[in-house]
């Protein structure tokens, strides 16, 4: 064996495992089927703008250990996620806060807003059985109809009445004028983009791009004692128990010869008729400045279209309903019997992770396999 570990995938989970294993004296090879490192957090510079090629990624966490860990590899700016909702030309603040309630109902005080929400929540008199009932029971019908229903149905490709209630269990509702979407102590975007951050993680480690592990599995497996696999778990087992469902996203990205398209990093289109779910204007993740701090006179936008995953598409969001979770549990049984392969990351574990959770899981995996237990909850 030439390597101690073969790491399949150069996204966050794979890059962190490779970095930590190398630090502990292990010889590591990283392979990735794409022509670039960094997985779905890959950023590409266009006209001085770091474009999030696979959708917007805003780092946020309350986990101090994770924040300190990731700051080894990048300096983070002070970007705060404050998306705007566009419903047929009406603009609303997200998360739902006093600006939203004032625009929706003309209320001015938190007391008036509370009264209006309570009045509308009464429509649901039983334990919510689907997403529509859950949303109305939390924020009332007006907000549900204008700001939740259309967006959610586009995102999941299903009627809200056919979606489980747990998807929307915790809607951020604030009786303040705070526009920060995340309840996170630490938040920002890496200065210079995520690709640079992952490059720093993989410094000194052999990486082979344009290398499809599953197509060259037999040959690649012979190179290492152990494999860390971050691809889809069902694909690893050649879909022998059936196919897990994902949602995919398609992006239409344009370089525009104007300095400002929408004045915000993210605008969600919450009506059902607009085919895209949101438009990202990438320059505002870094306040419209290039790496030298100069204003950029062009802009790059990406329209996002949600779709049902099919072979050949990029899988983005696991559909963690009852059927898929049961199927995943069966695949996990197979995975647990395989002593050579460690399954990790969003696709390997069939779970939608935020970036900080991926980092915590990767560090925990390192400690379980190479040292003492990492406490992921602190």
N, C-alpha and C positions, 0 to 999 in steps of 0.2 A: 504494500500500500504506500502510495506516494504522499498522501495527505491524511491528517487525522480527521478532518471534517470537509465534506462537500456541502456547501450551502447553495440551495436552489432558490434564486430570487434575490435581488439586490435592493429590495425595499427596506423599510425601517427595521423590521424584525430580522431579516437576513443580515443586513449591514451591522446591526448591533451585535448579533451573535458572533459574526465573523471578527469584529473588532475585539470583543472581549476574549474570545478563544485565542486569538493571536497574541493578545496581551499576556495570556497565561502560558505562552510558549508553544501553542498548538500550530500545526501547519494547516492552512485553510485555503481551499479553492472556492471561489464564488462563480456560479454560472447564471446567466440570465438570457431568456429567449429574445428580449428586446435589444435594440441597438444602443440603449442608454441604461445607465444605472438609475437607482432611486425609485423604481416602481411607480406607483400612482402619485407620488409626491414630486415627481420629476418637474423641474422648471427649466425653461429654455429662454435665453435672452433674445429679444426682438426689439431693435431700435432703442436699446437701453432699458427695456421693460422686461422683468422676469415673469414670463407667462406660465401659469399653472396649466400644463398641457392636459392633465387628466382631472380637471375640476379644482375648485378653490380649496385650499388647505390652510386653515388658520389654527395655529398651535395654541392650545389652552389647557391648563391643568391646575388642580389644587394640590397636586402631589409634589412636595418640595424636593424630594430626592430625584424624581424624574426631571424636574426643571433644572436642578443643578447638573444632572447628568448631561442633558442635551446642550446646555450652555458651554460644555467643553468643546463643542464642534462648531458652534455658530454664536454670533452676537444677535440678539433678537431686538427688533424695533418695537415701538409702543403701539402698534396697530390694535384698534379695538373694533370688534365686529358689530356693526350697527346696520343691518340690512334694512331695505325699504321694500314695502309691498306695493305693487301696482295692480289695482283692481279696476280694469276698464278706464284707466286714466286718473283714477283717484289714488293718491299716495298716502300710505299709512306706515307708522313706525312698527318695526319688529325689534325686539319682542313686544308683546302686548303691554303697553304702559299708558301713562296718562295722556301722552300725545295721541295714541291710538284711540282712546276712549273719547277724547275731546273731538277728534275728527269724526268719529262714528256717531256720537250721540249729542255732541255739544256740551257735555258735562265739563265742569271746571275743577271740582274738588274730588279727592279720593272717596269721600262719603257718597257723593252723587254717583260716582262710577260703581262703587260697591252695590249701591241700591239697584242700579240698572242691571248689573250682572246677576245679582240674586233673583231679580224679577224674571229674567230670561231663563235662568237655570231650572226654574220650577217646572218647565215643560217635561223634564225627565223625572219621573216619579219612582222609577225602579233602578236596580243595579244595571248600569250600562252593559249591553251585550255586544255592541260593535263600536267602531270608531266614531261614527256620526253621533250616537247617543253619548259617548264618552266626552266628545268635544263640547257638545251643547251643555252637558252637565257641568263642565268646567268654566266655559266663557259665554254661554248663551248662543242663540241662533244667529243673530246679526253677524257676529265675528266669525262664526262657523261658516256661514254662507259666503261671506266676502273674502275671508282671509285664509280659510283652511280647506274647504271642500274641493275647489277646483285644483288647487296646487297638489293636494294629497292624491287625488284621483289620477292626475297626470303622472305623479311620481311613482305610484304603485300599479297603475294600469287596471285598477279595480274600483268599483263603486265603494264609497265610504261605508255603506251598510254591510258590505261583504268583507271589510277589513277588521281584524281583531282590535278590541279596545285598548290593549296594552301598548300599541304603537304610540299612542298619544296620552299616556298616563300622566306625564309631567309637562304640562304646557307652562312656559314662563309667563306669569301674569304679575305685573308690578303696578302698584298704586303709587308710583313715583315717576319722575321724568327721566329715569336712567335708561339710556339707549344701548347699553352694553348687553349684547345678546347672551353672552356666557356668564354664568355665576362662577367665574374662575379667578383665582388670586393672581395667576401668572398667564400672560397672553401676549402674542406677538407673531411676527413673521421673521424668519432668518434673513439678516442683511446679506444680500448677494444671492438669495434664493436657496431652495431646499437641495438642489443638486450639489451645490458647493458644500453644504452641510454633510451630505452622504459621502461625497468625495473625501472629506476629512475623516469620516468613520472608516473608510476603506483604504486609507493611505498605507502603502506598503504591502497590500494584500493582492494576490493574483486574481484577476477578474476576467472571465471570458464572456463576451457579449455575443448576441446572435447565436446562442447555443440552446437548443430546445432539449431540456433534460429528458422529458418523456420519450422523445424520439431517439435518444441516445443513451437510454437508461442503463442498459447492460454494461456498456463500455465505461460510462461515467461512474457507476457504482463500484467498479473494480479499482478506482483510483483512491478511494478513501475508506477508512474504518467505519465512519458514521456519516449519515446524510441528514441535513436539516432542510426539510422540504416546506416551502411556503406557498406552493401552488394549490389549486383546488383539490381537496381530499378525494372527491369522487373520480376526478380525472386520473389520480395516481393509481387507483384500483380499477382503471379502465371502465368505470361506470357499471361494474358488475352487479351492483345492488339497485341500480336506477340512478337517475340524474337529479342532483340537487338544483333547486331553483334560485336564480339570482335576478336582480334588476340590473340593467346595463344603462349606460349614459352615452349619448352621441354629442359631439361638440362641433359647432360651426364657429370657427375663429376667423376674425377679420382684423387686418391692420387698417386703421382709418387715418386719413390725413387731417385730423382735427385734434385739438388739445384735450377735449373733454366731451364724452358722449352722454353720460348719465349722472355724473357728479358723485358717484358712490361705487364702492367695490362690488356690491351685490344688490341687484334689484330682482325680487321674486315677482313673477306674474301669476296672480292667484285666481284669475278667471279661467274657466275651462276651455274657452274658445282659442286663446293664444296657445299655439302648439308647444312653445318652449316653457320650461319651468322657471328659468331665471336667466339673467344676463350678468356676466361677470366683466367688470372693467379692471384689468389687471394692474394698471399703474397705481391705482389708489391703495393697493396693499402696501405700497412704499411711498405714499403721499405725493405721487406724481413726480418724484425725483429720480434721476439716474444715480449711479454709484458715486458720482462726484458731487452730488447735491444740486445738480442743475435741473430746472424745469424741462419736461419732455414735451415737445410740441406735437407729438402724434399719440395715438392711443390704440390699444388692442382690446377687442371685446370677444367674448365667447358666449354664444347661445347654447343652453343645455337642453337636450331632449331626452327624456326618460323612456326606456323601452324594455320589453321582456327580453331576457337573455336567451341567445341561441348559440350553438357551437360556432366559434369564429369571432364572437363578440368578447369584449372585456367584461368579466364579471365584477360588479361593483358592490351591490348590497345583497347579502344573504336574505332570503325570504324566510325569516325564522317563525313560520307558523307551525302548527302541530305536526302536519305531515312531514315537512322538511326536517324538523328537529328529531323526529323518530328515525328518519332515514339516516341523518347524520350520526345518531347514537350507534347505529349498526356499523357505519363506516369507522367510527371511533373504536369499536370493539376490534375490528380488523387491524386498525393502526396500532392499538395497544399490544397486539400479538407480534408486531414487527420490531424486534430488538435493535435493528440497525438504523431505523429511520425515526427522526423526531419531527412531528408535524406542528407547525407554528404559523402565526399570523392570521389575518382575517379569513383567508381562503382555506388554509390548512386546518383551522379550528372552526370554520363555518360560523363566524360570529362578527357582527359589525362592531369594530373597535374604533374609538377615537385614537388619535396618534399617541396621546400619553398612555393609554391603556396598552397599545402595541409595545411601547417601550418598556413598560412595567412587566408585561408578559415575557418579552425577550430577555430582560435581565433576570427574571425568575427562572427562565429556562436555562440560562447560563449557570446560575448557581446550583440548580438541581443536577446539572450534568457535569459541572466543573468545579463546584465549591459549595460553600454554605448557602442556606436558603436566603433568598432576597425577599424582604417583606414588602409586597406590592401595595399594601394598603396605607403605608405611611408616607 
